[in-house]
Amino acid sequence: MPYDPHGLDDDDDRGAKGDGDGQQRRFSDFDCPDCAANNPYDDKFGDGDEVRCYYCGQLFRAQVSDGGKLRLKEV
Ligand SMILES: [Zn+2]
């Protein structure tokens, strides 16, 4: 079996693996960008939803990328 020096670089495209749903992904919690508190969200939220930090009261709008990655923007 020949040694393949590029074998370890194969997984460049797999950053989103396991996320599955991409932009349709739903989240059950988030870490507040302002105060770093973890906020569990029983109702689940996704792209375009607004979520409020229970600790500092800041409101954020969720933006989910095609790869299923969550970003929060202050409203
Ligand atoms: Zn907060």
PDB file of the backbone (N, CA, C, O) and the ligand in Angstrom, with CONECT records:
HET     ZN  A 101       1
ATOM      1  N   MET A   1       0.850  -1.193   0.000  1.00  0.00           N
ATOM      2  CA  MET A   1       0.000   0.000   0.000  1.00  0.00           C
ATOM      3  C   MET A   1       0.889   1.249   0.000  1.00  0.00           C
ATOM      4  O   MET A   1       1.626   1.485   0.958  1.00  0.00           O
ATOM      5  N   PRO A   2       0.822   2.042  -1.064  1.00  0.00           N
ATOM      6  CA  PRO A   2       1.689   3.220  -1.159  1.00  0.00           C
ATOM      7  C   PRO A   2       1.311   4.297  -0.162  1.00  0.00           C
ATOM      8  O   PRO A   2       0.139   4.480   0.167  1.00  0.00           O
ATOM      9  N   TYR A   3       2.306   4.994   0.305  1.00  0.00           N
ATOM     10  CA  TYR A   3       2.050   6.084   1.248  1.00  0.00           C
ATOM     11  C   TYR A   3       1.518   7.311   0.495  1.00  0.00           C
ATOM     12  O   TYR A   3       2.129   7.745  -0.481  1.00  0.00           O
ATOM     13  N   ASP A   4       0.401   7.867   0.932  1.00  0.00           N
ATOM     14  CA  ASP A   4      -0.186   9.035   0.281  1.00  0.00           C
ATOM     15  C   ASP A   4       0.046  10.273   1.153  1.00  0.00           C
ATOM     16  O   ASP A   4      -0.586  10.430   2.198  1.00  0.00           O
ATOM     17  N   PRO A   5       0.949  11.140   0.723  1.00  0.00           N
ATOM     18  CA  PRO A   5       1.273  12.306   1.574  1.00  0.00           C
ATOM     19  C   PRO A   5       0.117  13.272   1.722  1.00  0.00           C
ATOM     20  O   PRO A   5       0.130  14.109   2.625  1.00  0.00           O
ATOM     21  N   HIS A   6      -0.895  13.179   0.851  1.00  0.00           N
ATOM     22  CA  HIS A   6      -2.033  14.105   0.935  1.00  0.00           C
ATOM     23  C   HIS A   6      -3.218  13.506   1.687  1.00  0.00           C
ATOM     24  O   HIS A   6      -4.259  14.144   1.844  1.00  0.00           O
ATOM     25  N   GLY A   7      -3.046  12.296   2.138  1.00  0.00           N
ATOM     26  CA  GLY A   7      -4.160  11.599   2.768  1.00  0.00           C
ATOM     27  C   GLY A   7      -4.788  12.360   3.915  1.00  0.00           C
ATOM     28  O   GLY A   7      -5.997  12.276   4.131  1.00  0.00           O
ATOM     29  N   LEU A   8      -3.986  13.097   4.648  1.00  0.00           N
ATOM     30  CA  LEU A   8      -4.514  13.765   5.831  1.00  0.00           C
ATOM     31  C   LEU A   8      -5.270  15.041   5.486  1.00  0.00           C
ATOM     32  O   LEU A   8      -5.952  15.601   6.344  1.00  0.00           O
ATOM     33  N   ASP A   9      -5.163  15.506   4.252  1.00  0.00           N
ATOM     34  CA  ASP A   9      -5.825  16.753   3.873  1.00  0.00           C
ATOM     35  C   ASP A   9      -7.202  16.539   3.254  1.00  0.00           C
ATOM     36  O   ASP A   9      -7.838  17.486   2.794  1.00  0.00           O
ATOM     37  N   ASP A  10      -7.647  15.311   3.246  1.00  0.00           N
ATOM     38  CA  ASP A  10      -8.901  14.963   2.576  1.00  0.00           C
ATOM     39  C   ASP A  10     -10.132  15.638   3.162  1.00  0.00           C
ATOM     40  O   ASP A  10     -11.127  15.839   2.466  1.00  0.00           O
ATOM     41  N   ASP A  11     -10.065  15.981   4.424  1.00  0.00           N
ATOM     42  CA  ASP A  11     -11.306  16.361   5.097  1.00  0.00           C
ATOM     43  C   ASP A  11     -11.572  17.861   5.066  1.00  0.00           C
ATOM     44  O   ASP A  11     -12.312  18.364   5.911  1.00  0.00           O
ATOM     45  N   ASP A  12     -10.992  18.583   4.123  1.00  0.00           N
ATOM     46  CA  ASP A  12     -11.202  20.028   4.052  1.00  0.00           C
ATOM     47  C   ASP A  12     -12.662  20.415   3.908  1.00  0.00           C
ATOM     48  O   ASP A  12     -13.092  21.429   4.457  1.00  0.00           O
ATOM     49  N   ASP A  13     -13.432  19.613   3.170  1.00  0.00           N
ATOM     50  CA  ASP A  13     -14.829  19.970   2.878  1.00  0.00           C
ATOM     51  C   ASP A  13     -15.796  19.489   3.938  1.00  0.00           C
ATOM     52  O   ASP A  13     -17.002  19.709   3.823  1.00  0.00           O
ATOM     53  N   ARG A  14     -15.293  18.845   4.956  1.00  0.00           N
ATOM     54  CA  ARG A  14     -16.209  18.187   5.876  1.00  0.00           C
ATOM     55  C   ARG A  14     -16.432  18.981   7.149  1.00  0.00           C
ATOM     56  O   ARG A  14     -16.843  18.422   8.166  1.00  0.00           O
ATOM     57  N   GLY A  15     -16.165  20.288   7.105  1.00  0.00           N
ATOM     58  CA  GLY A  15     -16.314  21.083   8.316  1.00  0.00           C
ATOM     59  C   GLY A  15     -17.704  21.036   8.898  1.00  0.00           C
ATOM     60  O   GLY A  15     -17.868  21.116  10.115  1.00  0.00           O
ATOM     61  N   ALA A  16     -18.714  20.907   8.048  1.00  0.00           N
ATOM     62  CA  ALA A  16     -20.099  20.947   8.524  1.00  0.00           C
ATOM     63  C   ALA A  16     -20.665  19.561   8.767  1.00  0.00           C
ATOM     64  O   ALA A  16     -21.864  19.423   9.008  1.00  0.00           O
ATOM     65  N   LYS A  17     -19.846  18.550   8.710  1.00  0.00           N
ATOM     66  CA  LYS A  17     -20.394  17.205   8.855  1.00  0.00           C
ATOM     67  C   LYS A  17     -21.037  17.027  10.224  1.00  0.00           C
ATOM     68  O   LYS A  17     -20.539  17.529  11.232  1.00  0.00           O
ATOM     69  N   GLY A  18     -22.129  16.318  10.238  1.00  0.00           N
ATOM     70  CA  GLY A  18     -22.829  16.114  11.495  1.00  0.00           C
ATOM     71  C   GLY A  18     -23.908  17.156  11.733  1.00  0.00           C
ATOM     72  O   GLY A  18     -24.852  16.904  12.482  1.00  0.00           O
ATOM     73  N   ASP A  19     -23.787  18.312  11.115  1.00  0.00           N
ATOM     74  CA  ASP A  19     -24.817  19.327  11.283  1.00  0.00           C
ATOM     75  C   ASP A  19     -26.075  18.963  10.506  1.00  0.00           C
ATOM     76  O   ASP A  19     -27.190  19.254  10.939  1.00  0.00           O
ATOM     77  N   GLY A  20     -25.886  18.326   9.357  1.00  0.00           N
ATOM     78  CA  GLY A  20     -27.004  17.753   8.626  1.00  0.00           C
ATOM     79  C   GLY A  20     -27.908  18.751   7.950  1.00  0.00           C
ATOM     80  O   GLY A  20     -27.953  18.813   6.722  1.00  0.00           O
ATOM     81  N   ASP A  21     -28.631  19.534   8.725  1.00  0.00           N
ATOM     82  CA  ASP A  21     -29.712  20.328   8.170  1.00  0.00           C
ATOM     83  C   ASP A  21     -29.272  21.646   7.535  1.00  0.00           C
ATOM     84  O   ASP A  21     -30.102  22.336   6.944  1.00  0.00           O
ATOM     85  N   GLY A  22     -28.019  22.011   7.634  1.00  0.00           N
ATOM     86  CA  GLY A  22     -27.573  23.273   7.059  1.00  0.00           C
ATOM     87  C   GLY A  22     -28.336  24.447   7.632  1.00  0.00           C
ATOM     88  O   GLY A  22     -28.459  24.579   8.849  1.00  0.00           O
ATOM     89  N   GLN A  23     -28.852  25.309   6.754  1.00  0.00           N
ATOM     90  CA  GLN A  23     -29.510  26.534   7.212  1.00  0.00           C
ATOM     91  C   GLN A  23     -30.813  26.248   7.947  1.00  0.00           C
ATOM     92  O   GLN A  23     -31.304  27.099   8.688  1.00  0.00           O
ATOM     93  N   GLN A  24     -31.372  25.073   7.752  1.00  0.00           N
ATOM     94  CA  GLN A  24     -32.631  24.727   8.427  1.00  0.00           C
ATOM     95  C   GLN A  24     -32.400  24.196   9.834  1.00  0.00           C
ATOM     96  O   GLN A  24     -33.343  23.823  10.533  1.00  0.00           O
ATOM     97  N   ARG A  25     -31.156  24.166  10.234  1.00  0.00           N
ATOM     98  CA  ARG A  25     -30.835  23.628  11.549  1.00  0.00           C
ATOM     99  C   ARG A  25     -31.538  24.415  12.653  1.00  0.00           C
ATOM    100  O   ARG A  25     -31.677  25.635  12.567  1.00  0.00           O
ATOM    101  N   ARG A  26     -31.975  23.708  13.682  1.00  0.00           N
ATOM    102  CA  ARG A  26     -32.597  24.349  14.837  1.00  0.00           C
ATOM    103  C   ARG A  26     -31.666  24.203  16.044  1.00  0.00           C
ATOM    104  O   ARG A  26     -30.925  23.226  16.164  1.00  0.00           O
ATOM    105  N   PHE A  27     -31.723  25.180  16.917  1.00  0.00           N
ATOM    106  CA  PHE A  27     -30.823  25.183  18.065  1.00  0.00           C
ATOM    107  C   PHE A  27     -31.624  25.180  19.357  1.00  0.00           C
ATOM    108  O   PHE A  27     -32.682  25.802  19.443  1.00  0.00           O
ATOM    109  N   SER A  28     -31.123  24.491  20.341  1.00  0.00           N
ATOM    110  CA  SER A  28     -31.821  24.410  21.621  1.00  0.00           C
ATOM    111  C   SER A  28     -31.111  25.216  22.705  1.00  0.00           C
ATOM    112  O   SER A  28     -31.529  25.209  23.863  1.00  0.00           O
ATOM    113  N   ASP A  29     -30.048  25.906  22.332  1.00  0.00           N
ATOM    114  CA  ASP A  29     -29.398  26.784  23.285  1.00  0.00           C
ATOM    115  C   ASP A  29     -28.422  27.694  22.541  1.00  0.00           C
ATOM    116  O   ASP A  29     -28.069  27.436  21.390  1.00  0.00           O
ATOM    117  N   PHE A  30     -27.995  28.759  23.213  1.00  0.00           N
ATOM    118  CA  PHE A  30     -26.964  29.612  22.616  1.00  0.00           C
ATOM    119  C   PHE A  30     -26.134  30.257  23.715  1.00  0.00           C
ATOM    120  O   PHE A  30     -26.583  30.408  24.852  1.00  0.00           O
ATOM    121  N   ASP A  31     -24.925  30.629  23.352  1.00  0.00           N
ATOM    122  CA  ASP A  31     -24.062  31.367  24.263  1.00  0.00           C
ATOM    123  C   ASP A  31     -24.157  32.846  23.924  1.00  0.00           C
ATOM    124  O   ASP A  31     -23.888  33.243  22.791  1.00  0.00           O
ATOM    125  N   CYS A  32     -24.536  33.657  24.894  1.00  0.00           N
ATOM    126  CA  CYS A  32     -24.711  35.085  24.663  1.00  0.00           C
ATOM    127  C   CYS A  32     -23.388  35.732  24.244  1.00  0.00           C
ATOM    128  O   CYS A  32     -22.386  35.596  24.946  1.00  0.00           O
ATOM    129  N   PRO A  33     -23.376  36.442  23.095  1.00  0.00           N
ATOM    130  CA  PRO A  33     -22.146  37.111  22.666  1.00  0.00           C
ATOM    131  C   PRO A  33     -21.747  38.247  23.592  1.00  0.00           C
ATOM    132  O   PRO A  33     -20.578  38.630  23.638  1.00  0.00           O
ATOM    133  N   ASP A  34     -22.710  38.789  24.332  1.00  0.00           N
ATOM    134  CA  ASP A  34     -22.419  39.926  25.204  1.00  0.00           C
ATOM    135  C   ASP A  34     -21.852  39.507  26.549  1.00  0.00           C
ATOM    136  O   ASP A  34     -20.818  40.017  26.980  1.00  0.00           O
ATOM    137  N   CYS A  35     -22.534  38.571  27.217  1.00  0.00           N
ATOM    138  CA  CYS A  35     -22.134  38.245  28.588  1.00  0.00           C
ATOM    139  C   CYS A  35     -21.657  36.806  28.720  1.00  0.00           C
ATOM    140  O   CYS A  35     -21.283  36.376  29.811  1.00  0.00           O
ATOM    141  N   ALA A  36     -21.667  36.045  27.606  1.00  0.00           N
ATOM    142  CA  ALA A  36     -21.120  34.691  27.573  1.00  0.00           C
ATOM    143  C   ALA A  36     -21.950  33.677  28.349  1.00  0.00           C
ATOM    144  O   ALA A  36     -21.519  32.538  28.527  1.00  0.00           O
ATOM    145  N   ALA A  37     -23.133  34.071  28.813  1.00  0.00           N
ATOM    146  CA  ALA A  37     -23.985  33.129  29.524  1.00  0.00           C
ATOM    147  C   ALA A  37     -24.579  32.122  28.538  1.00  0.00           C
ATOM    148  O   ALA A  37     -24.874  32.458  27.392  1.00  0.00           O
ATOM    149  N   ASN A  38     -24.747  30.893  29.000  1.00  0.00           N
ATOM    150  CA  ASN A  38     -25.402  29.877  28.182  1.00  0.00           C
ATOM    151  C   ASN A  38     -26.893  29.901  28.448  1.00  0.00           C
ATOM    152  O   ASN A  38     -27.334  29.803  29.593  1.00  0.00           O
ATOM    153  N   ASN A  39     -27.674  30.033  27.368  1.00  0.00           N
ATOM    154  CA  ASN A  39     -29.125  30.129  27.475  1.00  0.00           C
ATOM    155  C   ASN A  39     -29.790  28.920  26.839  1.00  0.00           C
ATOM    156  O   ASN A  39     -29.798  28.804  25.613  1.00  0.00           O
ATOM    157  N   PRO A  40     -30.342  28.024  27.630  1.00  0.00           N
ATOM    158  CA  PRO A  40     -31.115  26.918  27.065  1.00  0.00           C
ATOM    159  C   PRO A  40     -32.412  27.439  26.460  1.00  0.00           C
ATOM    160  O   PRO A  40     -33.035  28.336  27.028  1.00  0.00           O
ATOM    161  N   TYR A  41     -32.825  26.903  25.335  1.00  0.00           N
ATOM    162  CA  TYR A  41     -34.043  27.355  24.657  1.00  0.00           C
ATOM    163  C   TYR A  41     -34.920  26.149  24.353  1.00  0.00           C
ATOM    164  O   TYR A  41     -34.731  25.466  23.347  1.00  0.00           O
ATOM    165  N   ASP A  42     -35.867  25.903  25.221  1.00  0.00           N
ATOM    166  CA  ASP A  42     -36.699  24.714  25.076  1.00  0.00           C
ATOM    167  C   ASP A  42     -37.478  24.703  23.768  1.00  0.00           C
ATOM    168  O   ASP A  42     -37.711  23.642  23.190  1.00  0.00           O
ATOM    169  N   ASP A  43     -37.884  25.892  23.296  1.00  0.00           N
ATOM    170  CA  ASP A  43     -38.723  25.969  22.097  1.00  0.00           C
ATOM    171  C   ASP A  43     -37.936  25.764  20.805  1.00  0.00           C
ATOM    172  O   ASP A  43     -38.534  25.625  19.738  1.00  0.00           O
ATOM    173  N   LYS A  44     -36.625  25.743  20.883  1.00  0.00           N
ATOM    174  CA  LYS A  44     -35.751  25.669  19.709  1.00  0.00           C
ATOM    175  C   LYS A  44     -35.910  26.938  18.863  1.00  0.00           C
ATOM    176  O   LYS A  44     -36.990  27.524  18.786  1.00  0.00           O
ATOM    177  N   PHE A  45     -34.843  27.329  18.253  1.00  0.00           N
ATOM    178  CA  PHE A  45     -34.885  28.492  17.363  1.00  0.00           C
ATOM    179  C   PHE A  45     -33.987  28.223  16.166  1.00  0.00           C
ATOM    180  O   PHE A  45     -33.129  27.341  16.195  1.00  0.00           O
ATOM    181  N   GLY A  46     -34.207  29.011  15.101  1.00  0.00           N
ATOM    182  CA  GLY A  46     -33.456  28.822  13.880  1.00  0.00           C
ATOM    183  C   GLY A  46     -33.248  30.143  13.167  1.00  0.00           C
ATOM    184  O   GLY A  46     -33.400  31.212  13.758  1.00  0.00           O
ATOM    185  N   ASP A  47     -32.897  30.063  11.888  1.00  0.00           N
ATOM    186  CA  ASP A  47     -32.572  31.250  11.105  1.00  0.00           C
ATOM    187  C   ASP A  47     -33.728  32.246  11.116  1.00  0.00           C
ATOM    188  O   ASP A  47     -34.864  31.880  10.815  1.00  0.00           O
ATOM    189  N   GLY A  48     -33.444  33.512  11.464  1.00  0.00           N
ATOM    190  CA  GLY A  48     -34.446  34.565  11.442  1.00  0.00           C
ATOM    191  C   GLY A  48     -35.191  34.740  12.748  1.00  0.00           C
ATOM    192  O   GLY A  48     -35.908  35.727  12.917  1.00  0.00           O
ATOM    193  N   ASP A  49     -35.042  33.814  13.669  1.00  0.00           N
ATOM    194  CA  ASP A  49     -35.730  33.943  14.950  1.00  0.00           C
ATOM    195  C   ASP A  49     -34.990  34.921  15.861  1.00  0.00           C
ATOM    196  O   ASP A  49     -33.783  35.130  15.733  1.00  0.00           O
ATOM    197  N   GLU A  50     -35.751  35.513  16.785  1.00  0.00           N
ATOM    198  CA  GLU A  50     -35.138  36.389  17.773  1.00  0.00           C
ATOM    199  C   GLU A  50     -35.061  35.660  19.107  1.00  0.00           C
ATOM    200  O   GLU A  50     -35.995  34.970  19.516  1.00  0.00           O
ATOM    201  N   VAL A  51     -33.938  35.830  19.766  1.00  0.00           N
ATOM    202  CA  VAL A  51     -33.737  35.192  21.069  1.00  0.00           C
ATOM    203  C   VAL A  51     -33.222  36.234  22.047  1.00  0.00           C
ATOM    204  O   VAL A  51     -32.475  37.142  21.681  1.00  0.00           O
ATOM    205  N   ARG A  52     -33.635  36.085  23.293  1.00  0.00           N
ATOM    206  CA  ARG A  52     -33.204  37.048  24.307  1.00  0.00           C
ATOM    207  C   ARG A  52     -32.357  36.339  25.356  1.00  0.00           C
ATOM    208  O   ARG A  52     -32.684  35.245  25.816  1.00  0.00           O
ATOM    209  N   CYS A  53     -31.273  36.989  25.714  1.00  0.00           N
ATOM    210  CA  CYS A  53     -30.435  36.453  26.788  1.00  0.00           C
ATOM    211  C   CYS A  53     -31.153  36.636  28.115  1.00  0.00           C
ATOM    212  O   CYS A  53     -31.567  37.746  28.450  1.00  0.00           O
ATOM    213  N   TYR A  54     -31.300  35.565  28.865  1.00  0.00           N
ATOM    214  CA  TYR A  54     -32.003  35.641  30.142  1.00  0.00           C
ATOM    215  C   TYR A  54     -31.188  36.376  31.195  1.00  0.00           C
ATOM    216  O   TYR A  54     -31.724  36.806  32.216  1.00  0.00           O
ATOM    217  N   TYR A  55     -29.924  36.513  30.951  1.00  0.00           N
ATOM    218  CA  TYR A  55     -29.041  37.075  31.981  1.00  0.00           C
ATOM    219  C   TYR A  55     -28.881  38.580  31.832  1.00  0.00           C
ATOM    220  O   TYR A  55     -29.064  39.326  32.793  1.00  0.00           O
ATOM    221  N   CYS A  56     -28.535  39.031  30.617  1.00  0.00           N
ATOM    222  CA  CYS A  56     -28.292  40.473  30.446  1.00  0.00           C
ATOM    223  C   CYS A  56     -29.447  41.152  29.719  1.00  0.00           C
ATOM    224  O   CYS A  56     -29.471  42.380  29.638  1.00  0.00           O
ATOM    225  N   GLY A  57     -30.408  40.389  29.184  1.00  0.00           N
ATOM    226  CA  GLY A  57     -31.593  40.978  28.583  1.00  0.00           C
ATOM    227  C   GLY A  57     -31.426  41.414  27.132  1.00  0.00           C
ATOM    228  O   GLY A  57     -32.375  41.922  26.536  1.00  0.00           O
ATOM    229  N   GLN A  58     -30.261  41.231  26.559  1.00  0.00           N
ATOM    230  CA  GLN A  58     -30.018  41.648  25.182  1.00  0.00           C
ATOM    231  C   GLN A  58     -30.782  40.747  24.206  1.00  0.00           C
ATOM    232  O   GLN A  58     -30.837  39.528  24.373  1.00  0.00           O
ATOM    233  N   LEU A  59     -31.373  41.380  23.179  1.00  0.00           N
ATOM    234  CA  LEU A  59     -32.108  40.640  22.165  1.00  0.00           C
ATOM    235  C   LEU A  59     -31.213  40.442  20.937  1.00  0.00           C
ATOM    236  O   LEU A  59     -30.512  41.358  20.507  1.00  0.00           O
ATOM    237  N   PHE A  60     -31.253  39.236  20.389  1.00  0.00           N
ATOM    238  CA  PHE A  60     -30.447  38.913  19.215  1.00  0.00           C
ATOM    239  C   PHE A  60     -31.306  38.284  18.129  1.00  0.00           C
ATOM    240  O   PHE A  60     -32.306  37.625  18.415  1.00  0.00           O
ATOM    241  N   ARG A  61     -30.907  38.493  16.885  1.00  0.00           N
ATOM    242  CA  ARG A  61     -31.528  37.774  15.779  1.00  0.00           C
ATOM    243  C   ARG A  61     -30.568  36.691  15.319  1.00  0.00           C
ATOM    244  O   ARG A  61     -29.390  36.944  15.068  1.00  0.00           O
ATOM    245  N   ALA A  62     -31.104  35.466  15.213  1.00  0.00           N
ATOM    246  CA  ALA A  62     -30.276  34.333  14.811  1.00  0.00           C
ATOM    247  C   ALA A  62     -30.107  34.320  13.297  1.00  0.00           C
ATOM    248  O   ALA A  62     -31.070  34.513  12.555  1.00  0.00           O
ATOM    249  N   GLN A  63     -28.895  34.095  12.853  1.00  0.00           N
ATOM    250  CA  GLN A  63     -28.615  33.899  11.438  1.00  0.00           C
ATOM    251  C   GLN A  63     -27.851  32.591  11.314  1.00  0.00           C
ATOM    252  O   GLN A  63     -26.806  32.404  11.937  1.00  0.00           O
ATOM    253  N   VAL A  64     -28.390  31.684  10.497  1.00  0.00           N
ATOM    254  CA  VAL A  64     -27.758  30.381  10.331  1.00  0.00           C
ATOM    255  C   VAL A  64     -27.183  30.303   8.922  1.00  0.00           C
ATOM    256  O   VAL A  64     -27.891  30.548   7.945  1.00  0.00           O
ATOM    257  N   SER A  65     -25.922  29.969   8.817  1.00  0.00           N
ATOM    258  CA  SER A  65     -25.260  29.876   7.514  1.00  0.00           C
ATOM    259  C   SER A  65     -25.681  28.601   6.792  1.00  0.00           C
ATOM    260  O   SER A  65     -26.302  27.716   7.381  1.00  0.00           O
ATOM    261  N   ASP A  66     -25.333  28.520   5.505  1.00  0.00           N
ATOM    262  CA  ASP A  66     -25.629  27.318   4.723  1.00  0.00           C
ATOM    263  C   ASP A  66     -25.040  26.064   5.365  1.00  0.00           C
ATOM    264  O   ASP A  66     -25.574  24.964   5.226  1.00  0.00           O
ATOM    265  N   GLY A  67     -23.939  26.255   6.062  1.00  0.00           N
ATOM    266  CA  GLY A  67     -23.287  25.126   6.706  1.00  0.00           C
ATOM    267  C   GLY A  67     -23.846  24.791   8.075  1.00  0.00           C
ATOM    268  O   GLY A  67     -23.334  23.903   8.756  1.00  0.00           O
ATOM    269  N   GLY A  68     -24.920  25.514   8.496  1.00  0.00           N
ATOM    270  CA  GLY A  68     -25.542  25.216   9.764  1.00  0.00           C
ATOM    271  C   GLY A  68     -24.845  25.869  10.948  1.00  0.00           C
ATOM    272  O   GLY A  68     -24.983  25.425  12.088  1.00  0.00           O
ATOM    273  N   LYS A  69     -24.095  26.928  10.666  1.00  0.00           N
ATOM    274  CA  LYS A  69     -23.390  27.595  11.756  1.00  0.00           C
ATOM    275  C   LYS A  69     -24.188  28.802  12.248  1.00  0.00           C
ATOM    276  O   LYS A  69     -24.662  29.611  11.450  1.00  0.00           O
ATOM    277  N   LEU A  70     -24.330  28.912  13.547  1.00  0.00           N
ATOM    278  CA  LEU A  70     -25.153  29.953  14.157  1.00  0.00           C
ATOM    279  C   LEU A  70     -24.373  31.240  14.381  1.00  0.00           C
ATOM    280  O   LEU A  70     -23.255  31.227  14.896  1.00  0.00           O
ATOM    281  N   ARG A  71     -24.996  32.369  13.977  1.00  0.00           N
ATOM    282  CA  ARG A  71     -24.459  33.689  14.340  1.00  0.00           C
ATOM    283  C   ARG A  71     -25.583  34.490  14.959  1.00  0.00           C
ATOM    284  O   ARG A  71     -26.742  34.361  14.566  1.00  0.00           O
ATOM    285  N   LEU A  72     -25.233  35.319  15.932  1.00  0.00           N
ATOM    286  CA  LEU A  72     -26.233  36.134  16.608  1.00  0.00           C
ATOM    287  C   LEU A  72     -25.898  37.613  16.418  1.00  0.00           C
ATOM    288  O   LEU A  72     -24.784  38.060  16.693  1.00  0.00           O
ATOM    289  N   LYS A  73     -26.902  38.361  15.936  1.00  0.00           N
ATOM    290  CA  LYS A  73     -26.712  39.802  15.751  1.00  0.00           C
ATOM    291  C   LYS A  73     -27.603  40.543  16.713  1.00  0.00           C
ATOM    292  O   LYS A  73     -28.775  40.204  16.868  1.00  0.00           O
ATOM    293  N   GLU A  74     -27.055  41.558  17.363  1.00  0.00           N
ATOM    294  CA  GLU A  74     -27.867  42.367  18.271  1.00  0.00           C
ATOM    295  C   GLU A  74     -28.984  43.051  17.504  1.00  0.00           C
ATOM    296  O   GLU A  74     -28.784  43.557  16.399  1.00  0.00           O
ATOM    297  N   VAL A  75     -30.181  43.058  18.119  1.00  0.00           N
ATOM    298  CA  VAL A  75     -31.332  43.710  17.499  1.00  0.00           C
ATOM    299  C   VAL A  75     -31.472  45.117  18.056  1.00  0.00           C
ATOM    300  O   VAL A  75     -32.383  45.848  17.667  1.00  0.00           O
TER     301      VAL A  75
HETATM  302 ZN    ZN A 101     -26.225  38.011  27.879  1.00  0.00          ZN2+
END
